[in-house]
Amino acid sequence: MELQDLGFDKWFQNRLKEYGDNSYSLARITAVNRDNYLARNEDAEIPAELSGRFRFSIESKSDLPTVGDWVLATYLDSNTFAIIEHVLPKKTAIKRKMAGRKVSYQMIAANIDAAFIIQSCDFDFNLRRLERYLVAICEGNVEPVVLLSKSDLASQAELGDRISAIEKVKIASKIIAYSVETGSGLSRIRQLLEPGKTFCLLGSSGVGKTTLINHLIDRDAFSTKPVRHKDGKGRHTTTRRQMIFLDNGAMLVDTPGLREFGNIDIDSGIAEVFPDIEKLASGCRFKDCSHTGEAGCSVLNALENGEFNQARYESYLKLKKESEYYQLSYIEKRRKDKQFGRFIKSAKKSIKKK
């Protein structure tokens, strides 16, 4: 296997020049565990850990390697173990606000060519949640693809309504309805999986991510669990982010089910997912228009004229406010983190002098 087969292209080759001549080896992160990683090069996939220098230099968890990252590493013990020294810049990335009250990023995957957002045709279908995924994916310069799983559970009319609702989101995205029970739509998904390209699966627990992977690799390599019948909620099967290599040379990143998907600093993503509202917003009388009650608000005028519905308008406002709030909080947090880091370094220097 060549590095090109793992997705290493001219973009990364140019970034590699920034590190000058070095004796490090290139590898790609294929799994993130609690205390270590798996890294793959031309020859094999092996365990890897961070070097002490790298660990000391990071400012937040978002600086840590994630699945799909390219790293420079030192190989030890006859190339059976690696020490990660540097992470190359990310060409694309999918990230979210960390779950809970923490105001920080969680990197989900890096250097992804396309992301498959999976929603099932039963209990899980949620247009507002889909918009959240789309905003994050577009923000990270990743191509979105919407997959509707368990299409056999919906009538043709219901399926048509769901597809029509997604198309009204106005994002240029492929939409594929499929069923592993009937085989419908699976060939269309396989056609998208190009050799040397990296794809990512995103969605809630129970939507069928693991079942789809098992069908794509033609064996039950990963365990699945049934959803709860009373509410359709799934139970976590995937417990870590990992890269799976398909027989045709494509790479597929599996991720644990995500119950919440908060966003930070997503202006460009919002502009791509809500182009109709953003275009209207540029014509408002006031530059700082909140689109909630100001005179001369083009967005409110369009809402009253029925150019988009109330739910889409509310989703737009919620994402804008949430992103702005978390971004201000994140900037303040990073400022405090840097101040604390400088304090620690200063204290260590003082101890050495004594």
N, C-alpha and C positions, 0 to 999 in steps of 0.2 A: 504494500500500500504506500502511495506517495502522499505528501502533505496536502497536495492539491485535492486528493480524494477526500480529505477531511475538511475541505472548505478553505484552505489557505490560498489566497489569491493575491493579485498585485496590490490591492489596497493595504493588506497586512504587510506585504513585502516592503512597501514604502514606509510604513510606520516602524518597521524593524530597523531601518537605517538610523533612526533617532538614538538607538542604543549603541551605535558604533560597533567596532570589532569586539566580540566577546566569545567566551568559551561555553556559553550556555546552550542548551538544547531546546528546540521548540516542541511544545506539546499542547494538546487541547484538553480542557477540563470536560470530563464525560459524566461525572457524578459528584455531588456534594453530600458528604456525610456530616455527622455532628462534629467530629474532631479531625477529619482528614478529607482527602479528595481522591478521585481516580483521574489519571491523566493518560492520554493516548498519543503516541507518535507513530512513525511509519511501521514500527515493529510490534508494539504490544501496548496493552493497557495495564498500568501499574499504580500502586498506592502512592500518594504524594502528600507532603505537609509543607506548611509555610516556613520560610527561613526566619530566624529570629529578627534579622534586620528588617525584613518586609513586615513582619507582624508589628514591630515597634513603630513603623512609619505610617501605618494606616490611621485615618482620622475617624472613620465610622465603619459600620458593618457593610455598608454599600460599597466600600473600597475592596472588599474581599473578593476572591475569584468566584465566579458563578458558572453554571453549566454553559458550555459554548465558548467560554473565554479562551484565548490563546495566551500561553504563558511561556516565560523563559525559565528553565529549570536546570538544576545540576543532578545528573543521574549517578547513583551510588550502588554499591553491592552488585556489581555485574549487571547494571541496568535493571534492577528489580525494585528500586525505590527512588523517588525523586524529591528534591527540595525546591520549592517554588521561590524564585528570586524576584520576578517582575511579572506584571500583567500588562499585556499589550492593550492599546486603546480599543474600545468597542466600536465596531462598524454600525451595529444596531443593538438595541436593548429593550427588554420588556421589564418594567419595574412597577411597583405599587407602593402605596404607603403601608408601613408595617401594621399588622392587625392590632387592634386595641388602641390605647391612648398614646402610644409612642409616636412622636413626630419624626419619622426617619424613613428612608427608602428601604425596600426589600427588593434586591435584584432577583428576578425570576429566571431569566435566561439571556444570553448575549449572542450576538452574531447570528441572528435568526433571519432566514430569508422569508418565511411566511408563517403566520400563526393561525392555527385552526381553533376557532372558538366554537365549542360544542355546547349546544342546548338541546335537550330532549323534547320530543313532541308531546310529552305528558305533563307532569306537574312542574317541570323545571323551566318551561319557556317563559322568559321575562325580558321584554324589550328594553326596559330601562337598565337592567344589568348588562345587557348586550352593548348598549351605548357606552357604558363604563369601560368594558373591555376594548371596544373599538377606539376610544379616545387614547387609552394607554398604548395600544399597539401602534396607532398612527403617530403618536408622539415619539415613539422609538424608531420610526422609519421602517417599520416592518409591514409587509403586505398582509392584510387580514383576509381570512376565508371563513365563512360561517357554515358550520355543519349542523344539520338538524338530525339528531339520532332518533332511533325508535320510530321511524316514519310509519311503520306498520300499525302503530297504535292510534294513528289519526286518520280520519276520512280524507278523501281527496279535497273536499271543500275546506276542512279545517287546515290541511296542509297548505292549500292555496292562500288562505287568510294569513297564515304565519309568514309565508314567503312575501306576500304583498306588504305586510307590516314592516318587515325588515327592509324591503326596497324603499319604503317611504323615509327611512332613516337618512337616505340620500348619500350613502357612502358607496363608492365604487368597489364592490366586493363580490366575489363569487359566493353563491349560495347553493349548497348541495344537501338535499335530503337523502338519508340513507337508512337502511335497516340491515343489521347483521343476521336477522332471522330469515329474511327473504333474499338477501344479497343485493337488493336494489340500491343503486348509487355507489357501491363500493368500487366499481371499476373507474368511475369518475375521480374518486379520491386517489386511487393508485396512479392515475395519469398525471396528477399534480406532483407526485413524489419523484423529482428529478435526481439522478445521481450527483453526488457532490454538493447537494443543497441541504440546508438544515431547516427543519420544521418543528414547531412547538404546539403541544396540545394544551388548551386551557379550558376550564369549565368547573362547575360545581361537582361535588361528590355525587356519584350515581348516574351521571349523564352517559356513561359508557366509554370513557377514554381507554381504560384498560382492555375492555372487550374489543374495541376497535384495533388496538395494538396487536392483540392475539390473532386477529383475523389477518392483519397486514403481514405478520411474520409466519402465518400458517401453522401456528402451534399454540397451545395454552401454556405459555412460558410464565405468565403473570396471573396471580390469583385474583378473582373477582368476588364481590359480595352482592347479594340482592338488595334493592332499595326497600324502604319500609312502605308497605302497601297503604297505610292510613294517610300518609302525606307525601309519598314519593321521594322523601329525602334519602340521599345516599349515605353510605358509610365509607370512611376513608379506606382505600385499598393501597394506593401509592403513598409511600411514606417519605420519599426523597425525590429530588429532581435528578433525573438521569437521562443520558443519551443512549438511544437504541439504534443499532446499525441494521438497516434493512438489506436484504439480499441483492437488491438492484443498485446499492451504493448510496441511497438517500439516508439521512440521519434524522431521527425523530426524538425530540425531547419530551419526556413524560413529566408531568408535575402533579403534586397532590391537589385534591379538590380545594377550591377557594370559596369560602362562604361570604367573604366581604372583599371589596376591591376599591380601596380608597386611592385617590390620586393627588399628586403634588406637582405644581408647576406644569400644567398641561395645555398651555394656550394654543400651541400649534395643533395639538391633537383635537382640541375642541373645534378649532377652525375647520379641520378636515371632516369631522363628523357632523357639525352643524353649520355647513357653509351657507345655507339659506338665511339663518338667523344672524350669523356674523356679518353677512353682506348688508342686511337691513340695519344692524347696529352701527355700521359705519356712517349711516345717513341720519342718525339721531341729532337733534338740535344741540345737545350737550355732549362733550367728549367723554365726561365721566358718568354718562347716563347709566343708571342701574336697571333700567327697563322694568321698573315696578310701579311707576306713577308719574313720571316727569312729563311735562308738556312737550309736544314735538317728538315723542319717542316713536321711531319707525317700527320697532319691534312690537309694541303694544297695538299700534294701528293695524299691522299685518295680522296679529292675533285676532283682533276684533273682526277683520275681514275674512277670517277662516283660511288664511294661507298655510297655517300649521295648527295642530291641536294643542289643547291646554297641557296635556301630559308631556309633550315634547318641549314646550316652553318651560315648564317647571323643572324638567330634567336638565335643560340647558342652564337655568339659573342656579340650580343646586350644585352642578359640577363647577361652574365658575366661582361661586362663593366658597365652596369647599377647597378648591385648588388655591385660591388667593389666601385663605385663612391658614392652610397648612404650609404654604410657601413662606409666609411671614414668620410662622412659628419655627419652621425648619432653619431659616436664615439665622434667627436668634439662637437656636440650639447650636448650630455650627460655630457661631461667634463665641459662645460660652465654652464649647469643647476645645476650641483653639486656645482660648485664654488659659484653660485648665492644663492643656498640653504644654504650653510655654512655662507655666508655673512648675510642673513636674520636672521638666528638663532643667530649669534653673535650680531647683532644689537638689537635683542629682549632682550638678556641677559644684554646688556649695559643699556637699558632703565629700566629694573627691578632693577638694582643696584642703579640707580639714585633715 
